Amino acid sequence: MSGLIIDNLSKSFGPERVLEGVGFAVEQGRLAVLLGPSGCGKSTILRLVAGLEEPDAGSITLEGRDLAGLAPKQRDVAMVFQSYALYPHLDVAGNLAFPLRMQGVARAEIQAKVTEAARLLGIERFLGKKPGQLSGGQRQRVAIGRAIVRSPALFLFDEPLSNLDAQLRGEMRLELARLHRRLGTTMLYVTHDQTEALTLGDVIVLLDQGRVQQIGPPGEIYQRPANRFVAGFLGFPPMNFFAGEIVGREFVCPAPAFRLELADPPPPGPAVLGLRPEELSPGPGALGGSLELIERVGGQSVLHLSQGEARFTATAPAGFAAPVGEALSLDPAAARPHLFRNDVRIN
């Protein structure tokens, strides 16, 4: 059963079209990530689901209920914001209890739900503290706890980790994944961070300029991007793109100059070949370039190379060393080819 169904959703703000015919479904108990660059419409979708905005067209159904015309408090959803949105004059216990008090829930039930949410999130020792006495990560846990106590049919997360430093974001990603497994509640999560999307999502809805570009499990979208936008957006370092032509069973690239035999070639004609840098490494091969820079990124080295005006990247182990200007060769046959024509995948 689909917990959430978005069907043909469109929205404009004045003359600006923000969403155009967006549609997808999230199975009950799954975590779906809305991913895309700033301005692609992902936060607008969240606000439409929450009832903070009304769509121009389309429908939103949650567990079989059409949400059209329902006020936010009638939708059985709970939203966690980027900015925490905690009440500074209330302690943690008061912030957690606030939505239940507004609903007129009995005091004993409030106490039980606050205690359970605090236990789930590991914030029991902070119940008597004010938000100003907490770190960013602790405040975000309180914001999540305030949503948990409501036991909603759907959680909405609007870039909840973007205000945290890199190390804390990693820790909170893990905590959110654990929390989702424990609660088993449907979640819709908005982010522009591909690491969050690939780590947390059961399914990713990738958007650009108000339109869905691809929907699928993280591994499927990464391994078989539907178009050039998806291929270039997912992955670090970004995918290399080489403009050339399919001739017989080969892709022929004029700049940088190399040829690549294709196991299952599409019809002949102009095409763009995409190769992921992590599948290219120094060694004997047909693709040659001059080393411009070694970028040290954690456990790997990102190699920036050029051949004439053409520039591309490859990867090597963390300890790789070579002087700037040295000629290196790469083997494109060792990489999985992604072929595009008119920006659409053709292989």
LINSUL-V938150 format. One record per residue. N is the residue number from 0. PSI is psi in whole degrees, -180 to 180 (* if undefined). OMEGA is omega in degrees with one decimal (NA if undefined). BURIAL is 1 if it has 9 or more other C-alpha atoms within 8 Angstrom, else 0. Layout:
BEGIN
n=N psi=PSI omega=OMEGA burial=BURIAL
n=N psi=PSI omega=OMEGA burial=BURIAL
END
This chain:
BEGIN
n=0 psi=138 omega=178.9 burial=0
n=1 psi=123 omega=176.2 burial=1
n=2 psi=-40 omega=-176.8 burial=1
n=3 psi=130 omega=176.4 burial=1
n=4 psi=121 omega=174.2 burial=1
n=5 psi=123 omega=-174.6 burial=1
n=6 psi=114 omega=171.6 burial=1
n=7 psi=46 omega=-174.9 burial=1
n=8 psi=130 omega=177.3 burial=1
n=9 psi=149 omega=-179.1 burial=1
n=10 psi=135 omega=174.9 burial=1
n=11 psi=149 omega=169.5 burial=1
n=12 psi=102 omega=-173.2 burial=0
n=13 psi=-133 omega=-179.3 burial=0
n=14 psi=-8 omega=-174.6 burial=0
n=15 psi=121 omega=177.0 burial=0
n=16 psi=114 omega=-175.5 burial=1
n=17 psi=-37 omega=177.7 burial=1
n=18 psi=142 omega=-178.6 burial=1
n=19 psi=102 omega=173.2 burial=1
n=20 psi=40 omega=-178.0 burial=1
n=21 psi=132 omega=178.3 burial=1
n=22 psi=136 omega=174.5 burial=1
n=23 psi=164 omega=178.6 burial=1
n=24 psi=144 omega=177.0 burial=1
n=25 psi=117 omega=179.0 burial=1
n=26 psi=148 omega=-179.5 burial=1
n=27 psi=131 omega=178.5 burial=1
n=28 psi=1 omega=-179.6 burial=1
n=29 psi=161 omega=177.4 burial=1
n=30 psi=115 omega=178.4 burial=1
n=31 psi=137 omega=179.4 burial=1
n=32 psi=127 omega=170.3 burial=1
n=33 psi=113 omega=-173.7 burial=1
n=34 psi=144 omega=175.7 burial=1
n=35 psi=171 omega=-179.7 burial=1
n=36 psi=166 omega=177.3 burial=0
n=37 psi=136 omega=178.2 burial=0
n=38 psi=7 omega=-177.5 burial=0
n=39 psi=-12 omega=177.1 burial=1
n=40 psi=2 omega=-174.2 burial=1
n=41 psi=-42 omega=178.5 burial=1
n=42 psi=-30 omega=176.1 burial=0
n=43 psi=-40 omega=176.8 burial=1
n=44 psi=-43 omega=179.9 burial=0
n=45 psi=-43 omega=-179.1 burial=1
n=46 psi=-34 omega=177.0 burial=1
n=47 psi=-41 omega=178.2 burial=1
n=48 psi=-39 omega=-178.8 burial=1
n=49 psi=-17 omega=-177.4 burial=1
n=50 psi=12 omega=178.3 burial=1
n=51 psi=-17 omega=173.3 burial=0
n=52 psi=159 omega=176.4 burial=0
n=53 psi=136 omega=180.0 burial=0
n=54 psi=154 omega=172.4 burial=1
n=55 psi=-31 omega=179.6 burial=0
n=56 psi=161 omega=177.9 burial=0
n=57 psi=177 omega=-176.5 burial=1
n=58 psi=156 omega=176.8 burial=1
n=59 psi=123 omega=-179.3 burial=1
n=60 psi=131 omega=179.4 burial=1
n=61 psi=116 omega=-179.1 burial=1
n=62 psi=45 omega=176.0 burial=1
n=63 psi=-4 omega=179.8 burial=0
n=64 psi=128 omega=173.0 burial=0
n=65 psi=124 omega=-175.7 burial=0
n=66 psi=0 omega=-178.3 burial=1
n=67 psi=129 omega=175.3 burial=0
n=68 psi=-5 omega=-179.7 burial=0
n=69 psi=138 omega=175.4 burial=0
n=70 psi=158 omega=-179.4 burial=0
n=71 psi=-42 omega=-176.3 burial=1
n=72 psi=-14 omega=-180.0 burial=0
n=73 psi=-2 omega=-170.4 burial=0
n=74 psi=-9 omega=-179.4 burial=1
n=75 psi=44 omega=175.4 burial=1
n=76 psi=154 omega=176.4 burial=1
n=77 psi=134 omega=-172.9 burial=1
n=78 psi=135 omega=175.4 burial=1
n=79 psi=122 omega=-173.2 burial=1
n=80 psi=161 omega=174.7 burial=1
n=81 psi=-35 omega=-172.1 burial=1
n=82 psi=12 omega=179.2 burial=0
n=83 psi=-50 omega=177.2 burial=1
n=84 psi=45 omega=176.7 burial=0
n=85 psi=155 omega=176.8 burial=0
n=86 psi=114 omega=-173.0 burial=0
n=87 psi=-24 omega=-177.6 burial=0
n=88 psi=-9 omega=179.1 burial=0
n=89 psi=146 omega=173.6 burial=1
n=90 psi=179 omega=-176.6 burial=1
n=91 psi=-45 omega=179.0 burial=1
n=92 psi=-41 omega=179.2 burial=1
n=93 psi=-39 omega=177.1 burial=0
n=94 psi=-42 omega=179.0 burial=1
n=95 psi=-37 omega=-175.6 burial=1
n=96 psi=-20 omega=-169.6 burial=1
n=97 psi=-51 omega=-178.0 burial=1
n=98 psi=-31 omega=179.3 burial=1
n=99 psi=-38 omega=177.1 burial=1
n=100 psi=-38 omega=178.2 burial=1
n=101 psi=-25 omega=178.7 burial=0
n=102 psi=-4 omega=-179.9 burial=0
n=103 psi=26 omega=179.8 burial=0
n=104 psi=145 omega=-179.0 burial=1
n=105 psi=149 omega=-174.6 burial=0
n=106 psi=-42 omega=-178.2 burial=0
n=107 psi=-39 omega=179.2 burial=0
n=108 psi=-39 omega=176.6 burial=0
n=109 psi=-48 omega=-178.5 burial=1
n=110 psi=-41 omega=-179.0 burial=1
n=111 psi=-42 omega=-178.3 burial=0
n=112 psi=-38 omega=177.4 burial=1
n=113 psi=-44 omega=-179.9 burial=1
n=114 psi=-43 omega=-178.8 burial=1
n=115 psi=-42 omega=179.1 burial=0
n=116 psi=-42 omega=178.8 burial=1
n=117 psi=-38 omega=178.6 burial=1
n=118 psi=-45 omega=179.9 burial=1
n=119 psi=-38 omega=-173.5 burial=0
n=120 psi=-1 omega=178.6 burial=0
n=121 psi=36 omega=-178.3 burial=0
n=122 psi=23 omega=-179.0 burial=1
n=123 psi=-39 omega=-175.3 burial=0
n=124 psi=-8 omega=-179.3 burial=0
n=125 psi=4 omega=-172.6 burial=0
n=126 psi=-30 omega=-179.0 burial=1
n=127 psi=2 omega=-177.9 burial=0
n=128 psi=155 omega=174.9 burial=1
n=129 psi=156 omega=-179.9 burial=1
n=130 psi=-36 omega=-179.2 burial=1
n=131 psi=-14 omega=179.5 burial=0
n=132 psi=2 omega=-175.3 burial=0
n=133 psi=157 omega=173.4 burial=1
n=134 psi=172 omega=179.0 burial=0
n=135 psi=-43 omega=179.8 burial=0
n=136 psi=-39 omega=178.3 burial=1
n=137 psi=-40 omega=178.0 burial=1
n=138 psi=-37 omega=178.5 burial=1
n=139 psi=-35 omega=174.9 burial=1
n=140 psi=-40 omega=178.0 burial=1
n=141 psi=-43 omega=178.9 burial=1
n=142 psi=-41 omega=177.4 burial=1
n=143 psi=-41 omega=178.5 burial=1
n=144 psi=-37 omega=178.7 burial=1
n=145 psi=-30 omega=175.0 burial=1
n=146 psi=-39 omega=-177.3 burial=1
n=147 psi=-42 omega=-174.5 burial=1
n=148 psi=-22 omega=-178.4 burial=1
n=149 psi=-12 omega=-178.7 burial=1
n=150 psi=56 omega=-175.2 burial=0
n=151 psi=166 omega=173.1 burial=1
n=152 psi=-22 omega=-175.6 burial=1
n=153 psi=130 omega=171.1 burial=1
n=154 psi=137 omega=175.2 burial=1
n=155 psi=123 omega=179.7 burial=1
n=156 psi=120 omega=-179.2 burial=1
n=157 psi=90 omega=-179.5 burial=1
n=158 psi=57 omega=-171.4 burial=1
n=159 psi=-16 omega=-175.1 burial=1
n=160 psi=1 omega=-170.7 burial=1
n=161 psi=-19 omega=178.8 burial=0
n=162 psi=0 omega=-176.3 burial=0
n=163 psi=156 omega=177.3 burial=1
n=164 psi=169 omega=-170.6 burial=0
n=165 psi=-44 omega=-178.2 burial=0
n=166 psi=-43 omega=-179.4 burial=0
n=167 psi=-34 omega=175.6 burial=1
n=168 psi=-42 omega=178.6 burial=1
n=169 psi=-43 omega=179.0 burial=0
n=170 psi=-42 omega=-178.3 burial=0
n=171 psi=-32 omega=174.4 burial=1
n=172 psi=-46 omega=179.9 burial=1
n=173 psi=-42 omega=179.8 burial=0
n=174 psi=-40 omega=178.8 burial=0
n=175 psi=-39 omega=177.4 burial=1
n=176 psi=-43 omega=178.1 burial=1
n=177 psi=-43 omega=-179.5 burial=0
n=178 psi=-42 omega=179.0 burial=1
n=179 psi=-41 omega=178.4 burial=1
n=180 psi=-39 omega=-178.5 burial=0
n=181 psi=-43 omega=-174.6 burial=0
n=182 psi=-37 omega=-178.3 burial=0
n=183 psi=26 omega=-178.7 burial=0
n=184 psi=147 omega=176.9 burial=1
n=185 psi=136 omega=-178.2 burial=1
n=186 psi=141 omega=174.1 burial=1
n=187 psi=119 omega=-167.9 burial=1
n=188 psi=123 omega=-179.6 burial=1
n=189 psi=132 omega=175.6 burial=1
n=190 psi=158 omega=168.8 burial=1
n=191 psi=1 omega=-175.7 burial=1
n=192 psi=113 omega=-176.1 burial=0
n=193 psi=-29 omega=177.8 burial=1
n=194 psi=-44 omega=176.3 burial=0
n=195 psi=-45 omega=-177.3 burial=1
n=196 psi=-47 omega=-177.4 burial=1
n=197 psi=-29 omega=-179.0 burial=1
n=198 psi=-44 omega=-170.1 burial=0
n=199 psi=-33 omega=-166.8 burial=1
n=200 psi=132 omega=163.4 burial=1
n=201 psi=-34 omega=177.3 burial=1
n=202 psi=145 omega=177.6 burial=1
n=203 psi=133 omega=170.8 burial=1
n=204 psi=106 omega=-175.8 burial=1
n=205 psi=124 omega=-174.4 burial=1
n=206 psi=153 omega=170.2 burial=1
n=207 psi=130 omega=177.7 burial=1
n=208 psi=43 omega=173.5 burial=1
n=209 psi=7 omega=-179.4 burial=1
n=210 psi=147 omega=175.9 burial=1
n=211 psi=128 omega=178.4 burial=1
n=212 psi=-36 omega=178.0 burial=1
n=213 psi=147 omega=176.4 burial=1
n=214 psi=134 omega=176.9 burial=1
n=215 psi=175 omega=174.5 burial=1
n=216 psi=153 omega=-177.4 burial=1
n=217 psi=-46 omega=-178.1 burial=1
n=218 psi=-40 omega=-179.6 burial=0
n=219 psi=-44 omega=-179.0 burial=1
n=220 psi=-39 omega=-179.8 burial=1
n=221 psi=-42 omega=-174.6 burial=1
n=222 psi=-29 omega=-179.1 burial=0
n=223 psi=69 omega=178.5 burial=0
n=224 psi=136 omega=-174.0 burial=1
n=225 psi=-26 omega=-178.1 burial=1
n=226 psi=177 omega=-174.7 burial=1
n=227 psi=-34 omega=177.7 burial=1
n=228 psi=-49 omega=-179.3 burial=0
n=229 psi=-44 omega=-179.1 burial=1
n=230 psi=-40 omega=-178.0 burial=1
n=231 psi=-25 omega=-177.2 burial=1
n=232 psi=-39 omega=-177.7 burial=0
n=233 psi=129 omega=176.4 burial=1
n=234 psi=138 omega=173.5 burial=1
n=235 psi=128 omega=-6.4 burial=0
n=236 psi=158 omega=-179.1 burial=1
n=237 psi=157 omega=179.2 burial=1
n=238 psi=142 omega=171.6 burial=1
n=239 psi=140 omega=175.7 burial=1
n=240 psi=132 omega=-178.7 burial=0
n=241 psi=121 omega=178.2 burial=1
n=242 psi=133 omega=-179.5 burial=1
n=243 psi=-146 omega=-175.3 burial=1
n=244 psi=144 omega=174.0 burial=1
n=245 psi=120 omega=-179.4 burial=1
n=246 psi=112 omega=-176.8 burial=1
n=247 psi=-121 omega=-179.4 burial=0
n=248 psi=16 omega=-176.8 burial=1
n=249 psi=151 omega=165.0 burial=1
n=250 psi=125 omega=-177.6 burial=1
n=251 psi=120 omega=-179.0 burial=1
n=252 psi=128 omega=-179.5 burial=1
n=253 psi=-30 omega=-176.3 burial=0
n=254 psi=109 omega=-0.8 burial=1
n=255 psi=150 omega=-173.3 burial=1
n=256 psi=117 omega=171.6 burial=0
n=257 psi=165 omega=177.6 burial=1
n=258 psi=144 omega=-179.0 burial=1
n=259 psi=122 omega=177.4 burial=1
n=260 psi=136 omega=-177.4 burial=0
n=261 psi=132 omega=-179.1 burial=0
n=262 psi=-38 omega=-178.4 burial=0
n=263 psi=78 omega=-171.1 burial=0
n=264 psi=138 omega=171.6 burial=1
n=265 psi=178 omega=177.0 burial=0
n=266 psi=150 omega=-178.1 burial=0
n=267 psi=157 omega=178.4 burial=1
n=268 psi=177 omega=179.5 burial=0
n=269 psi=146 omega=-180.0 burial=1
n=270 psi=166 omega=173.9 burial=1
n=271 psi=129 omega=179.0 burial=1
n=272 psi=130 omega=175.0 burial=1
n=273 psi=131 omega=176.6 burial=1
n=274 psi=129 omega=-179.9 burial=1
n=275 psi=136 omega=-177.8 burial=1
n=276 psi=-34 omega=-177.8 burial=1
n=277 psi=-11 omega=176.6 burial=0
n=278 psi=3 omega=176.4 burial=1
n=279 psi=132 omega=177.3 burial=1
n=280 psi=157 omega=-177.1 burial=1
n=281 psi=139 omega=179.2 burial=1
n=282 psi=178 omega=-179.4 burial=0
n=283 psi=132 omega=179.9 burial=0
n=284 psi=175 omega=-172.4 burial=1
n=285 psi=-14 omega=-176.1 burial=1
n=286 psi=112 omega=-176.9 burial=1
n=287 psi=151 omega=178.5 burial=1
n=288 psi=168 omega=178.8 burial=1
n=289 psi=132 omega=-177.5 burial=1
n=290 psi=124 omega=178.8 burial=1
n=291 psi=-34 omega=-175.2 burial=1
n=292 psi=144 omega=169.2 burial=0
n=293 psi=119 omega=-179.7 burial=1
n=294 psi=117 omega=-178.3 burial=0
n=295 psi=117 omega=-177.9 burial=1
n=296 psi=96 omega=178.3 burial=0
n=297 psi=-122 omega=-175.6 burial=0
n=298 psi=13 omega=179.1 burial=0
n=299 psi=164 omega=173.8 burial=1
n=300 psi=131 omega=175.2 burial=1
n=301 psi=122 omega=-176.8 burial=1
n=302 psi=124 omega=176.7 burial=1
n=303 psi=120 omega=-175.6 burial=1
n=304 psi=163 omega=177.0 burial=1
n=305 psi=151 omega=170.3 burial=1
n=306 psi=104 omega=-171.7 burial=1
n=307 psi=-127 omega=178.9 burial=0
n=308 psi=-12 omega=-177.4 burial=0
n=309 psi=137 omega=178.7 burial=0
n=310 psi=144 omega=-178.3 burial=0
n=311 psi=169 omega=-176.4 burial=0
n=312 psi=155 omega=175.0 burial=1
n=313 psi=177 omega=177.6 burial=1
n=314 psi=160 omega=178.6 burial=1
n=315 psi=166 omega=176.9 burial=1
n=316 psi=161 omega=-175.6 burial=0
n=317 psi=-33 omega=-175.9 burial=1
n=318 psi=7 omega=-178.2 burial=0
n=319 psi=137 omega=178.9 burial=0
n=320 psi=138 omega=175.7 burial=0
n=321 psi=148 omega=180.0 burial=0
n=322 psi=147 omega=174.5 burial=0
n=323 psi=136 omega=-177.9 burial=0
n=324 psi=-12 omega=-179.5 burial=0
n=325 psi=142 omega=177.6 burial=0
n=326 psi=126 omega=178.3 burial=0
n=327 psi=150 omega=175.0 burial=1
n=328 psi=149 omega=-179.5 burial=1
n=329 psi=155 omega=180.0 burial=1
n=330 psi=98 omega=179.8 burial=1
n=331 psi=-20 omega=179.5 burial=1
n=332 psi=-19 omega=179.6 burial=0
n=333 psi=-9 omega=-177.2 burial=0
n=334 psi=153 omega=176.2 burial=1
n=335 psi=121 omega=-178.3 burial=0
n=336 psi=137 omega=172.5 burial=0
n=337 psi=117 omega=-175.3 burial=1
n=338 psi=135 omega=-177.6 burial=1
n=339 psi=144 omega=173.4 burial=1
n=340 psi=129 omega=-172.6 burial=1
n=341 psi=37 omega=177.0 burial=0
n=342 psi=6 omega=-179.9 burial=0
n=343 psi=140 omega=-179.7 burial=1
n=344 psi=139 omega=-178.5 burial=1
n=345 psi=8 omega=178.2 burial=0
n=346 psi=* omega=NA burial=0
END
